[in-house]
Amino acid sequence: MHSRTNANEEIQAAREAARNTFNKTRRVNLRLTEQDFDRAHVKAMEEGLPYQTLLSSVIHKYLTGRLVENAEK
């Protein structure tokens, strides 16, 4: 049974590596107005997450066509 355990561990490791291949992140520098920066911080606090995560989510949603514009202004 020892070789079967090793095979299962290898399969699990391969699956994890495959998942991580598509989850790599890259650092970017982004310039925001002071007002947008402050708004991002406030919105992130309201959502209970770091502002970097909020901004990353907004960019991802925009790029994948899932960002919905609010009609209220």
N, C-alpha and C positions, 0 to 999 in steps of 0.2 A: 504494500500500500504506500510505501514511502515514495516511489516514483510517481504514483498518481497524485500525491500531495504536491510534489514538485511541479508536475505538469499543470495542476490547477493554479498554483502560485504564479507560474510563468504566464499562463493565459490571463490571469487577473492583472499582472504587471503590464502585459501588452495592451490590454484594454485601457488601463489607466494612462499609459503613454499615448495611445491614440486619442483619447479624450483631451489630454493636455496639449496635444499638437495644435488643436483649434482654439485653445483658451489662452494662448500667449498674449501678453499685453506689451505695449510700447509706451514709453514716456513721450509726452509732448509738452511744449511750452505754449501757453495760450494767454494772450493779452486781452483783458476785459476792462471796461470802464469801471470806475470805482462803484458806481451805482449798480451795475450788473453783478459785480463781485459781492456787494453787500446783499443784494436780492438772492443770489445763489446761496449764501450762508444762511439767511433767514429761512428760505424754502427748505434747505437741507435739514435744518434743525426741526422744522415742522414735520418733516417726513421721518426724522430719526435716523439719518444717515450722514456720512461725511460728504462735504460739498463736492469733493472730487468724484465720488460715486454718482452723485446727482448729475453733474455735468457730463460724465461719461454716458450715463443712461440717456440723457437728452440727445446727445450726439448720435448714439446708437439708434435710438428710435427714429430720428430724422433720416438717417442714412438708409434705414430699412423700410421707410415709408409708413411707420407706425406712429409718428408724432402727429397729434391732432391739434389743429389750431382752435383756440378758444374764440368763439364769436363775440363774447363779452369783452369790451374794452373800456 
